[in-house]
C-alpha cells in the first residue's frame, strides 16, 4: 500500500450512462473467485482489525439508513447487485451480468450458490422483496428515490429478474451499486414487517439482527462505543482475511491519531487535512487519501425567515471565501465545488456559472431583502473538527456583511434528527455521490418529495426544478442530458438553496503492516482483503 492514493475518477470521453449500457451488455463475468477461494492463501491472516472512527452508526438496516457512518458498517456485512471498483468502474457482485433487453427493461442474471448469514438462499424472489421494501411507503426508506422509477418487477426464474421502468433509464444499474440497495435476507424482511405490525418501527428488527450475504457477520453493537463483526466462514466468494473487525467510536481527532501510533487502532477515519502531513512524516503510521464522490455544503433552511428570501441566500453564498477555506482548512486537498457534483459523476460540467465571492454585491442583495444592518442567526454542524473549523470561517466571513452567526455543535445522530426535522437555520453537511450520476444527488438534495429526513434538508420545494430533474432523468441522448444538468446547476446557483463549498478528499490513517485496505469514492471501507501484523 502506498502512502498516498489519489485518482481521477472520470469516465473519459464516453459518458457514464453510455458506459453503463455498453459495459452491461458485455458483462458476463462472475465475481472474482470461487466460494472455496481455490488454492490461494486466503482467510489465513487472522486477528482483530480495529478501526477508530469519529461517529457511531445510526442504523444497521441499509434500507432505512442515510448516513456514511452507518453505510461503512453495512457495506461490510451486506452486498449489492453490482459494485464500483477502486477506479469507479462498475463490476458484478450479486448479479453476474445485466443487460437492457428493451429500452425500458433491464434484466439481471444473479449469482448462484449464494447463502445469507442465516443459511437462507439468495435468489430473484429475495431481490424482488428487497426492492419492494425500499419502495414501500410505510417503510419510508430515505433511499426510495433510487428505485421509484421501477414500474414492474418480474421474476423470470430463480436467478433472473427483469425490471421495467416508467421510462428508459440508463443509470439504473449504477443505482444498484449504492449501499442502500444492499440485499437483506427474506427472513429478516418478514420478521421486520411482523415487528412493524406488532407496533415496532420499520427497520427495528433488522437493525438488531442484520443478515446479509457479506464476508463479515454481525457480532454485537454497544451504541456509542463499538460495533464488532466476525469473519463469515461460509462466505460464497473469497473470504475475509482477519477474524474480526472492531469499529471503535473515538470522537477526538488527536486521540484517534494516538491510537494509531500506539497500536490501539490499525485504521483511523477521518484524518483532518491539517494532520495529513503529520501522518506521512511519522514513523509507523501513514495517510491514505483519494478524491471523493462527495459534496460538502452550507445549507439554508428555506422554510425559515430570512432564508425564504433568495437574495439573503445568495448574499451569504457570495460572501464565503472558498479559496481561503481550501488553503487554510483543507491544506490544498479536495477541490472547490462549482455545483453539487464533481467529475466522478455524469452531469458534471465546467460550463456553468459558479457563485463568485463578491462582498459588495452581497451587501446590496441584503439591503434589497431589507437586511441592510444584517441579522442574528445560527450555523449548525456535527462534532467533526473540519466542519467546525469551516463553521468558524463562515462565521468570520459573514461578519463582513453584518450577519452575526452563533455556532451550534450537535452529536451526529441528534444532528441528523434535528436537520431532518427543520430545527436549524444554516447547517454544514455532505452527501456521498454514490451512483456516479447526477440524477441521485440532485433528487436527494433538492426534489420536493425528499424534503426533510430523506436528504432535502434545505426544504427546497420548487415545481420548476422538479420538472427539470424529471426531464434530465428521462432524456436518452447523452449530450442533451448533460446540457440539462448544466441548466439545473445554473438554476441552483441562482436560487442558492445552499452554498456548494467543496468536494473533499477522503483522508484516513493506517499503521505499518496493514495491507489490502482501500476506500471507495464514497469513503466506504473495503475490508475483505485487509491483513494486519
C-alpha positions in Angstrom: 0.0 0.0 0.0 1.4 3.4 -0.9 1.4 6.3 1.5 -1.0 8.3 -0.6 -3.5 7.3 -3.2 -5.1 9.9 -5.4 -7.1 9.1 -8.5 -9.1 11.0 -11.1 -12.4 9.1 -11.4 -13.6 10.4 -14.7 -15.1 8.2 -17.4 -13.1 9.5 -20.3 -14.9 10.8 -23.4 -17.7 8.3 -23.1 -20.4 9.5 -20.7 -21.4 7.5 -17.7 -24.9 6.4 -18.9 -23.5 5.1 -22.2 -20.6 3.4 -20.5 -23.1 1.6 -18.3 -25.2 0.3 -21.2 -22.2 -0.8 -23.3 -20.4 -2.3 -20.3 -23.6 -4.0 -19.0 -24.3 -5.7 -22.3 -20.8 -7.1 -22.5 -20.6 -8.1 -18.8 -20.9 -11.8 -18.1 -18.0 -12.3 -15.7 -18.6 -13.9 -12.3 -17.3 -12.5 -9.1 -13.5 -12.6 -8.7 -13.1 -16.0 -7.2 -15.0 -19.2 -6.3 -16.6 -19.7 -3.0 -13.8 -22.0 -1.7 -11.1 -19.5 -2.6 -9.2 -22.1 -4.7 -5.7 -23.0 -3.5 -4.6 -19.5 -2.6 -3.6 -18.4 0.9 -6.8 -16.6 1.7 -8.5 -16.2 5.0 -5.4 -17.1 6.9 -4.3 -13.7 8.2 -6.4 -13.7 11.4 -6.5 -11.2 14.2 -8.9 -8.4 15.2 -8.8 -5.4 12.9 -9.5 -2.3 14.8 -10.8 0.9 13.3 -11.1 4.1 15.3 -13.9 6.2 13.8 -15.4 9.6 14.5 -19.1 8.6 14.6 -21.2 5.6 15.5 -23.6 4.1 13.1 -27.2 5.4 13.1 -28.8 2.1 12.0 -27.6 -1.3 10.6 -30.6 -1.5 8.3 -29.3 -0.4 4.8 -32.8 0.4 3.5 -33.6 3.0 6.3 -30.1 4.4 6.6 -29.0 7.8 5.1 -25.5 8.4 6.6 -22.0 7.3 5.8 -21.1 6.0 9.3 -24.0 3.5 9.0 -23.1 2.7 5.4 -19.5 1.9 6.4 -20.7 -0.9 8.7 -23.4 -2.1 6.3 -21.1 -2.4 3.3 -19.0 -5.0 5.1 -22.0 -7.2 6.1 -24.3 -6.8 3.1 -23.8 -6.8 -0.6 -25.3 -5.1 -3.6 -26.1 -6.5 -7.1 -23.2 -4.5 -8.6 -20.3 -2.6 -7.2 -17.7 0.0 -8.1 -14.1 -0.9 -8.0 -11.2 1.3 -6.9 -11.2 3.1 -10.3 -15.0 3.8 -10.2 -15.8 1.1 -12.8 -19.0 -0.9 -12.4 -18.4 -4.6 -11.7 -20.6 -7.7 -11.0 -21.3 -8.7 -7.4 -24.6 -10.5 -6.5 -25.5 -10.0 -10.2 -23.3 -11.8 -12.7 -24.5 -9.6 -15.6 -27.1 -7.1 -16.6 -28.5 -6.0 -19.9 -31.0 -3.6 -21.3 -33.1 -6.1 -23.2 -35.6 -3.3 -24.1 -35.4 0.5 -23.8 -37.4 0.3 -20.6 -36.5 -3.2 -19.3 -33.3 -4.2 -17.5 -32.5 -7.9 -17.0 -30.2 -9.0 -14.2 -28.6 -12.5 -14.1 -28.0 -13.3 -10.5 -25.1 -15.2 -8.9 -25.8 -18.8 -7.9 -24.9 -20.7 -4.7 -25.0 -17.6 -2.5 -26.2 -18.0 1.0 -27.2 -15.4 3.6 -25.7 -15.4 7.1 -28.8 -17.2 8.3 -28.3 -20.0 5.8 -31.2 -19.0 3.5 -30.7 -18.8 -0.2 -30.2 -15.7 -2.3 -32.4 -15.7 -5.4 -34.6 -13.5 -7.6 -37.6 -13.6 -5.1 -35.3 -12.1 -2.4 -34.2 -9.3 -4.8 -37.8 -8.6 -5.6 -38.7 -8.4 -1.9 -35.8 -6.1 -1.2 -36.8 -3.6 -4.0 -40.4 -3.7 -2.9 -39.4 -3.0 0.7 -37.3 0.1 -0.4 -40.4 1.3 -2.4 -42.9 0.6 0.4 -44.2 4.0 1.6 -44.8 2.6 5.1 -41.2 1.7 5.4 -40.4 5.3 4.4 -36.9 4.5 3.1 -34.9 7.7 2.6 -33.5 5.9 -0.5 -36.8 5.2 -2.2 -35.7 7.7 -4.8 -33.2 5.2 -6.1 -35.9 2.9 -7.5 -39.1 4.8 -7.7 -38.8 4.8 -11.5 -39.3 0.9 -11.4 -42.8 0.1 -12.6 -42.8 -3.7 -12.6 -40.6 -6.4 -11.0 -40.7 -9.7 -12.8 -39.1 -12.9 -11.6 -38.2 -15.0 -14.6 -36.5 -17.8 -12.8 -34.5 -18.3 -9.6 -31.6 -16.3 -10.8 -33.1 -14.0 -13.4 -35.1 -10.8 -12.7 -36.4 -8.2 -15.0 -37.1 -4.6 -14.0 -39.4 -2.5 -16.1 -39.0 1.3 -15.7 -41.6 4.0 -16.3 -39.3 5.5 -18.9 -36.0 4.3 -20.3 -33.4 4.9 -17.6 -29.8 4.1 -18.3 -28.4 4.8 -14.8 -30.5 2.1 -13.2 -27.6 -0.5 -12.8 -25.5 2.2 -11.1 -28.3 2.7 -8.5 -27.8 -1.0 -7.6 -24.2 -0.2 -6.6 -25.4 2.2 -3.8 -25.1 0.7 -0.4 -28.8 1.5 0.3 -29.7 -1.2 -2.2 -27.9 -3.9 -0.2 -29.7 -7.2 -0.2 -31.2 -8.3 3.1 -32.3 -11.9 3.8 -36.0 -12.6 3.1 -36.5 -14.0 6.7 -35.2 -10.7 8.1 -37.5 -8.7 6.0 -40.5 -10.8 7.0 -39.5 -10.6 10.7 -39.2 -6.8 10.4 -42.6 -6.5 8.9 -44.0 -8.7 11.7 -42.4 -6.4 14.3 -43.8 -3.4 12.5 -47.3 -4.8 12.5 -46.9 -5.5 16.2 -46.2 -1.8 16.9 -42.5 -1.5 16.2 -40.7 0.8 13.8 -39.6 -0.1 10.2 -36.1 -1.4 10.3 -36.1 -2.0 14.1 -35.7 -5.8 13.8 -33.1 -5.6 11.0 -31.2 -3.0 13.0 -30.8 -5.5 15.8 -30.5 -8.6 13.5 -28.7 -7.5 10.4 -28.4 -10.5 8.0 -26.7 -10.1 4.6 -24.5 -12.2 2.3 -21.2 -10.4 3.0 -17.8 -11.5 4.1 -18.5 -10.3 7.7 -21.4 -11.2 10.0 -22.8 -9.2 12.9 -21.5 -9.9 16.4 -22.6 -7.1 18.7 -23.2 -3.4 19.0 -22.6 -1.3 22.1 -24.1 2.1 20.9 -21.7 5.0 21.3 -18.8 2.6 22.0 -18.2 -0.1 19.4 -19.5 -2.5 16.8 -17.9 -5.9 16.3 -18.2 -8.0 13.1 -17.0 -11.6 12.6 -15.5 -13.2 9.6 -18.1 -15.2 7.7 -16.7 -18.7 7.4 -19.2 -19.7 4.8 -18.8 -16.7 2.5 -19.6 -17.6 -1.1 -16.7 -15.7 -2.5 -13.1 -15.0 -1.4 -13.3 -14.8 2.4 -12.1 -12.1 4.6 -8.5 -12.4 6.0 -9.0 -11.1 9.5 -11.1 -12.9 12.1 -13.0 -9.9 13.5 -13.4 -6.2 12.9 -14.0 -3.8 15.7 -15.3 -0.3 14.9 -14.5 1.8 18.0 -16.1 5.3 18.3 -13.4 7.8 19.1 -14.7 11.4 18.7 -11.4 13.2 19.4 -9.1 13.6 16.4 -5.9 13.5 18.3 -6.9 10.5 20.4 -7.5 8.6 17.1 -4.0 9.5 15.9 -2.6 8.5 19.3 -4.4 5.2 19.0 -2.8 4.7 15.6 0.7 5.4 17.0 0.3 3.1 20.0 -1.2 0.2 18.0 -4.6 0.5 19.7 -6.1 1.0 16.2 -4.9 -0.2 12.8 -7.0 2.3 10.7 -8.5 5.7 11.7 -11.1 7.8 10.0 -11.3 10.7 9.4 -7.9 12.4 9.4 -8.2 16.2 9.0 -6.3 17.8 6.2 -4.2 19.6 8.8 -2.9 16.3 10.1 -2.2 14.8 6.7 1.5 15.6 6.6 1.9 14.6 10.2 0.8 11.1 9.4 3.0 10.8 6.4 6.1 12.1 8.3 5.7 10.0 11.4 7.4 6.6 11.6 5.0 3.7 11.8 1.9 5.4 10.5 0.6 6.5 7.1 -2.0 8.6 5.4 -4.4 7.2 2.8 -6.3 9.7 0.6 -8.3 9.7 -2.5 -10.6 12.1 -4.4 -14.1 11.7 -3.3 -17.5 11.3 -4.9 -18.9 13.6 -2.3 -20.1 17.2 -1.7 -19.7 19.4 1.4 -22.2 22.3 1.6 -23.6 25.0 3.7 -27.4 24.7 3.5 -30.1 27.2 4.3 -33.5 26.3 5.8 -35.7 27.7 3.1 -38.8 27.4 5.4 -37.4 29.9 7.9 -37.0 33.6 7.7 -34.9 35.2 6.4 -33.9 32.2 4.3 -37.2 32.3 2.4 -35.6 35.2 0.5 -33.4 34.2 -2.4 -31.4 37.4 -2.0 -30.4 36.5 1.5 -29.3 33.1 0.5 -27.3 34.4 -2.5 -25.7 37.1 -0.4 -24.4 34.5 2.1 -23.1 32.2 -0.7 -21.3 35.2 -2.3 -19.6 36.1 0.9 -17.9 32.7 1.7 -14.2 32.7 0.8 -13.8 29.2 -0.6 -10.2 29.7 -1.6 -9.2 30.5 2.0 -11.2 27.5 3.1 -9.4 25.2 0.7 -5.9 26.6 1.5 -6.4 27.3 5.2 -8.6 24.5 6.5 -8.1 21.8 3.9 -4.4 22.4 3.2 -4.9 22.3 -0.5 -6.7 18.9 -0.5 -10.1 18.5 -2.3 -11.5 20.9 -4.9 -13.7 23.9 -4.9 -17.3 23.0 -5.9 -19.0 24.6 -8.9 -22.2 22.8 -8.1 -23.5 19.6 -6.4 -21.4 17.1 -8.3 -17.8 16.7 -9.5 -16.2 14.8 -12.3 -16.8 11.4 -10.6 -20.5 11.8 -11.7 -22.2 12.1 -15.1 -23.8 15.6 -15.1 -20.7 17.5 -14.1 -19.7 20.3 -16.3 -17.2 23.2 -16.1 -19.6 25.1 -18.4 -21.7 26.5 -15.6 -21.9 29.9 -13.9 -20.4 29.5 -10.4 -21.1 31.7 -7.5 -18.1 34.1 -7.2 -17.1 35.9 -4.0 -18.3 39.5 -4.1 -18.9 41.1 -0.7 -20.1 44.4 -2.0 -22.8 42.8 -4.2 -23.7 40.6 -1.2 -24.3 43.8 0.9 -26.5 45.1 -1.9 -28.6 41.9 -2.0 -29.1 42.0 1.8 -30.2 45.6 1.5 -32.7 44.7 -1.2 -34.1 42.0 1.1 -34.5 44.5 3.9 -31.5 43.4 6.0 -29.0 46.3 5.4 -28.0 46.1 9.0 -27.7 42.3 9.0 -29.3 39.9 11.4 -28.5 37.2 14.0 -28.6 33.5 13.1 -27.0 30.1 13.8 -24.8 27.7 11.9 -25.3 24.1 12.8 -22.7 21.4 12.4 -21.9 18.0 13.8 -18.9 17.2 16.0 -16.4 16.9 13.2 -13.3 19.2 13.7 -13.0 20.0 10.0 -16.7 21.1 9.8 -16.4 23.0 13.0 -13.4 24.9 11.5 -15.5 25.6 8.4 -18.3 26.9 10.5 -15.9 29.3 12.2 -14.6 30.5 8.9 -18.1 31.1 7.6 -18.9 32.9 10.8 -16.0 35.2 10.2 -16.9 35.8 6.6 -20.5 36.7 7.5 -19.3 39.4 9.8 -18.3 41.3 6.7 -22.0 41.7 5.8 -23.1 42.3 9.4 -24.5 38.8 9.9 -23.8 37.5 13.4 -23.8 33.7 13.4 -23.6 31.5 16.5 -22.2 28.0 16.0 -24.3 25.1 17.3 -22.3 21.8 17.5 -24.5 18.7 17.8 -23.7 15.0 18.2 -24.1 13.0 14.9 -27.3 11.1 15.5 -29.1 14.1 17.1 -27.8 16.3 14.2 -29.4 14.1 11.6 -32.7 14.2 13.5 -32.6 17.9 14.1 -31.7 18.9 10.5 -34.2 16.4 9.2 -36.9 18.0 11.3 -36.0 21.5 10.2 -34.8 22.9 13.5 -31.8 24.6 12.0 -31.1 27.9 10.3 -27.9 27.2 8.4 -26.1 23.9 8.6 -23.0 22.2 7.2 -23.3 18.7 5.9 -22.2 16.5 3.0 -23.6 13.9 0.7 -22.0 10.8 -0.9 -22.5 10.9 -4.7 -22.7 7.1 -4.7 -24.3 6.3 -8.0 -22.0 8.1 -10.4 -24.9 10.0 -11.9 -26.2 13.5 -11.0 -29.8 12.1 -11.0 -29.4 10.7 -7.5 -27.7 13.6 -5.6 -29.9 16.3 -7.2 -33.0 14.4 -6.3 -31.8 13.7 -2.8 -30.8 17.2 -2.0 -33.4 19.3 -3.8 -36.5 17.4 -5.0 -39.7 18.3 -3.2 -40.6 14.7 -2.4 -37.4 14.4 -0.3 -37.8 17.4 1.9 -36.7 16.6 5.4 -35.0 13.3 6.6 -34.6 11.7 3.2 -32.0 14.3 2.3 -33.5 17.6 1.2 -32.7 19.4 4.5 -32.8 22.8 2.8 -36.6 22.1 2.3 -36.5 23.3 -1.3 -39.9 22.8 -2.9 -39.7 24.1 -6.4 -42.0 22.7 -9.1 -39.8 24.2 -11.8 -36.7 22.5 -10.6 -38.6 19.2 -10.0 -39.6 19.3 -13.7 -36.0 20.0 -14.7 -34.9 16.9 -12.9 -37.6 14.8 -14.4 -36.6 15.9 -17.9 -33.0 15.1 -17.3 -33.9 11.7 -15.9 -35.8 10.6 -18.9 -33.6 12.1 -21.6 -31.8 9.4 -23.6 -29.4 11.5 -25.7 -26.2 11.8 -23.6 -25.2 15.3 -24.8 -28.7 16.7 -24.4 -28.9 15.2 -20.9 -25.6 16.8 -19.9 -26.9 20.1 -21.1 -30.0 19.7 -18.9 -27.8 19.1 -15.9 -25.8 22.2 -16.8 -29.1 24.2 -16.8 -30.1 22.5 -13.5 -26.7 23.5 -11.9 -27.1 27.1 -13.1 -30.6 27.2 -11.7 -29.4 26.0 -8.3 -26.6 28.6 -8.3 -29.2 31.3 -9.0 -31.7 30.1 -6.4 -29.0 29.3 -3.8 -30.7 26.7 -1.6 -27.1 26.0 -0.4 -23.6 27.2 -0.9 -21.6 24.4 -2.7 -18.3 24.5 -0.8 -16.0 21.8 -1.9 -15.6 18.2 -2.9 -13.3 16.7 -0.2 -10.5 14.2 -0.3 -11.2 11.2 1.8 -8.2 11.1 4.2 -7.7 8.2 6.6 -4.7 6.8 8.5 -3.3 3.3 8.8 -0.4 1.7 10.6 2.6 0.0 9.1 1.9 -3.6 8.3 -1.7 -3.1 7.3 -2.1 -4.4 3.8 -5.0 -4.6 1.4 -7.0 -1.6 2.7 -8.8 0.8 0.4 -11.9 3.0 0.4 -14.2 3.6 -2.4 -15.1 7.1 -3.8 -17.9 7.4 -1.3 -15.4 6.8 1.6 -16.7 3.3 2.4 -14.1 1.0 3.9 -13.2 -2.1 1.8 -12.0 -4.6 4.4 -12.2 -8.1 2.9 -8.6 -8.2 1.8 -7.1 -6.4 4.8 -4.3 -8.2 6.7 -2.7 -6.9 9.9 0.7 -7.6 11.5 
